[in-house]
Amino acid sequence: MPSPLGLPIIPFEIANEGNRFHGIMSQRHSRLERAFAQFDRINASDPRMETVAGAREPKELLYARRMSERLDRFEPQASEALRLAIRAQHIARWEIPRSAYPEGRSGYKRWRTRLMQHHADLAGRILAEVGYDEVTIERVATLLRKQGLKRDPEVQVLEDVVCLVFLEHYLDDFAESHDDEKLVGILRKTWVKMSERGRSAALELPLSERASSLIESALGDREAPEPPKTKGER
């Protein structure tokens, strides 16, 4: 039945349920924002700085924002747990430097394992403080430890985003201190970690000429698509 103004009257039960749903969604959104703010507050303490467009920014704060931005483009409907894990991927990374572990592959793997646990522990404490339940906290920890890569779709999305951010924002600087043979080997390993969708996204990145050339060398004849666009072709 219409109201005196000609508008439909919404039954109280439906209106109340709608308000309750809106309240729940607002609480979730607010909680996510609080978690992001705490992650960013910690990463803003990174003593290592990076210059972007003439401005100096803490390295891991910049990385976290790049990760979230890439996820939004790559997987717009990502779950809340995945969004949290993406933002906390490198939280307080500088607290456990590579130099704290022996040189060589064994030392590197021990360092990476310790880092992943460090990120999971710190993120977990923050998530508990802002009100997340144990199920969500454990899920975020699983993602940060990359348990189930190639089996768990969300872990694979996280890995794809990590690789895409590296290729787009960090490959050029990394390449300055390594020879081409080593770089090609690293890129081949990176390619293996990615899904087909991730690889397709990588081939669309606006990369420098050298980065594009290195990827072409790494792929050889294994990829049919055209080489990645260079930054001058944006």
C-alpha angles and dihedrals in degrees: 000000000000123000121241087269092056094254122128116259111236112216113248093240093056094044091048092049090050091051091048091051091048090050093051092048091048091051091050092048091048092048091051090050091050091051091049090049091053093047090049093047090058094044090049086068092065106126091206113089134200126199117227122174089344095307125112115228134175106264100232094041089056091045092051092052092047089052093052092046092051092048090053089057098039100040110013093173095052117152121254091250091054092048089052094048092048092053092047096043094115101017111163090347092157091067090076107043123195089240089068089073132057121270118258136056096296092053091046093053091048090050093049092048091050091047094053091051090046091053092046094049095047094044090048093055091050093047091051090050093054093047110265119149126243093256092059093043092052091046091053090048091052090052093047091050088049092228111175100022109180089016104056111061094209093050087051092051090051091051091048091052091048090053094045093051090049093050095046102040111018111028096085095053091042090051092057092071100039135063122246095251092058092043093052090051092050092048091051090054090047090053092052091055093055129085122236089259091051091050091051090052090049091055089057096052118117098241134171119261092255093049091049091049092050092051091049089052091048094050098042109173095338096095123057099189121098117272118272117281115259122235089254090061097059 
